[in-house]
Amino acid sequence: MTLYIALFNAKHNIIQVEENSIFTWRQESGDIDESMLINKIKRESSIHFFEMVAGENYPIKEKDITITIKKAEPFS
């Protein structure tokens, strides 16, 4: 398994705050599946980020979040 790192930007279609962060994950060596990575970032990072920003009374849905991968590469 290889450790990878990605630099990404996440935007919500209503909330004006953006998430600019990095994400690390392990996968078999090879090409990065960008759609898998985007879904993984939404589930494991961005949905929690926007829930913190929005507070308890505003439900956050994955479909309302757009992820842009700026750069992704093996991490050593």
C-alpha positions in Angstrom: 0.0 0.0 0.0 1.2 3.5 -0.9 0.4 6.6 1.1 -0.9 9.5 -1.1 -1.6 13.1 -0.4 -4.0 15.5 -2.2 -4.4 19.2 -2.0 -8.1 20.2 -2.5 -10.7 22.9 -2.3 -14.3 22.2 -1.2 -17.2 24.5 -1.8 -20.8 24.3 -0.6 -23.5 25.6 -2.8 -25.0 27.8 0.0 -22.3 28.3 2.7 -19.8 31.0 1.7 -16.8 29.5 3.6 -14.5 27.3 1.6 -12.4 24.4 2.8 -8.8 24.5 1.5 -7.0 21.5 2.9 -5.0 18.3 2.3 -6.1 14.7 2.5 -4.1 11.6 2.9 -5.1 8.0 2.1 -3.6 4.6 1.3 -4.2 2.6 -1.8 -2.5 0.1 -4.0 0.2 1.8 -6.1 -1.0 3.0 -9.5 -3.3 5.6 -10.9 -5.4 7.8 -8.6 -9.1 7.3 -9.2 -10.2 10.9 -8.9 -14.0 10.2 -8.5 -13.2 7.7 -5.7 -11.0 10.3 -4.1 -13.6 13.1 -4.3 -16.2 10.9 -2.7 -13.8 9.8 0.0 -12.9 13.5 0.8 -16.6 14.4 0.9 -17.4 11.6 3.4 -14.3 11.8 5.6 -13.5 15.5 5.6 -15.7 18.1 3.9 -19.1 17.0 5.2 -17.8 17.3 8.8 -16.1 20.7 8.0 -19.3 22.2 6.7 -21.4 20.7 9.6 -19.0 22.5 12.0 -19.4 25.8 10.1 -23.2 25.6 9.6 -24.1 24.4 13.1 -26.5 21.8 14.3 -29.7 23.2 12.7 -28.6 23.1 9.1 -28.3 19.7 7.4 -25.3 19.2 5.1 -25.7 16.9 2.1 -22.8 15.4 0.1 -24.5 16.4 -3.2 -24.3 20.1 -2.1 -20.5 20.0 -1.9 -18.1 20.4 -4.9 -14.5 19.2 -4.5 -11.7 20.3 -6.8 -8.5 18.3 -6.6 -5.6 20.8 -7.0 -2.8 18.2 -6.8 -2.5 14.5 -5.8 0.7 12.4 -5.6 2.5 9.7 -3.6 3.6 11.0 -0.2 7.0 10.1 1.2 
